[in-house]
Amino acid sequence: MVSDPASRYAQAEVATLAMPDGRGGVQDVRYLRRRFVPQPDDLQTLTFHTVAGGDRPDLITAAYLGDPTQFWRVCDANVVIHPDELTAGDRIGSAVRIPVPGF
């Protein structure tokens, strides 16, 4: 289901559920099982980035990890759900943890 090996869901298990199809039969529905976010203490730290005005999660991730789509790794390491929380105005001057990428 997930074709990008760098996706946060790349390791998620694909499950199948038999559901009524509305015509008296059933159809198999494939879905991804829940992804459990790693504990930040279980992640190795590459470095820290001090948030400045104008920073964006994708630009920070591109600079440190070489791939702007890996922002979710930085979110996991900082216990942030929405990427924009990393660089919100109230975070200017604070440190954002950049984890060592692992696939």
N, C-alpha and C positions, 0 to 999 in steps of 0.2 A: 504494500500500500504506500509506504513512504519510500520514494526512490532516491532521495538525497541523503547520502551517508553522513552529512554534516548536520542534518536536522535534529532538533531536540527529541524527535519521536523515532529516530532511526532504530533505536534498540527496543522500542515498545513492541510487545507481543500483539500479533493479529489474532483476534478471536472471531468466532462465528456464532450467530444466534439464529435459530429457526423462528421466524415470525409468520403469523397468518398473512396471507396475501390479499384477503378481502374477497376471494372467489372460492373459498372452501379449501384451498391448498395452503402450502407454506412456501416461503422463500428464505434462503439463507442471506443474512445481513452480516457483512464483515465490518469490523470496527477495531480500533486500536484500544488496547487496555490502557488503564490509567498510567501516566508517567509520574513517578515519585521524584520530587525534587531532592537532589543530594543535600546533605547537611553541609553548610559552608565550611565547617571545620575539617570535613573529609576532602576538601579540594586544596590542592597546592596553589600557593600564590606566586604569580609571575612577578607582579609589581603592583604599585598603587598609582592611581592617577588623581591629581588634585583638580577638582571640577572648577572650570572657569566659565564666565559668561559666553554664550554662543556654542558651548559644547553640545554634542548630540551623541546618543548612545552608539549609533552606527559608525560615526567618525572615530570615536574612541576605540571601538572594537577593531575597525580597519587598521588604525595606527598600531595597536598592540598585538593583535592576533592575525592581521593580514586578511581579514574577511569580515565585511560589515554585517553579514547575516548571522554572525555568531554572538550578537548582542545578548542572546538568551543565556549564554554562559556567564556573562558579567552579571546579569540579573540574578541568576542562581547563587552566585558567590556573594551577592550583597542582599539577599533575601528581599528582592524587589519583584513585584508582579508585573507592573507596567514599566516598560523601558524608560519612559520619560521621567519617572521618579528618580532615576540615576542622576539626571542633570537639571532637575527643577531648581528654580531660583533660590529656594531655601537651602540647597545643597552646595552652592558656590563656596569654594574654599575648603570643602570637606573632601576626604579621600574616598575614592571608589576602588575597591579591590578588583584586580584583573587576575583571573585564574589561569593556570597553565592549561592550555587546551588539551583535551583528551578525547579520543574517538573510540 
